[in-house]
Amino acid sequence: LRLVESGGGLVQAGGTLTLSCVGSGGPWDYYNIGWFRQAPGKDREGVSCETNGDGRTYYADSKEGRLTVSRDWSKSTVYLKMTNLQPDDSGVYYCAAVDRRLPRWDCSTTTDFIVWGQGTQVTVSS
């Protein structure tokens, strides 16, 4: 499986961005997808996950209410819509895949995720 992110860019505070994560070359339906943010000098932190398109979603507490994650099966794509963006939302955003057959997995850390995209930069100006 290969993941490619897009949709990042420069946006003013209060703005909206929708990131895309396209999967190819593997069994798309075997994986749940997570979104992670990495700020300069910081570890990657989980911001949102979805469970294989069955409607279950998870959001970091600090972001809940401003994020919406969704999957489009016809396009092999998972989206992350971010509203009311703030400067501390800036960073490189990565999507990653975790085997949906794992009995337990943690959206907040990178440990369980086995396939990563290259990342897309999000910069929010004040």
Buried (B, 14 or more C-beta within 10 A) or exposed (E): BEBBBEBBEEBEEEBEBEBBBBBEEBEBEEBBBBBBBBEEEEEBBBBBBBBBBEEEBBBBEEBEEBBBBBBEEEEBBBBBBBEEBEEEBBBBBBBBBBEBEEEEBBBBBBEBBEBBBEBBEBBBEE
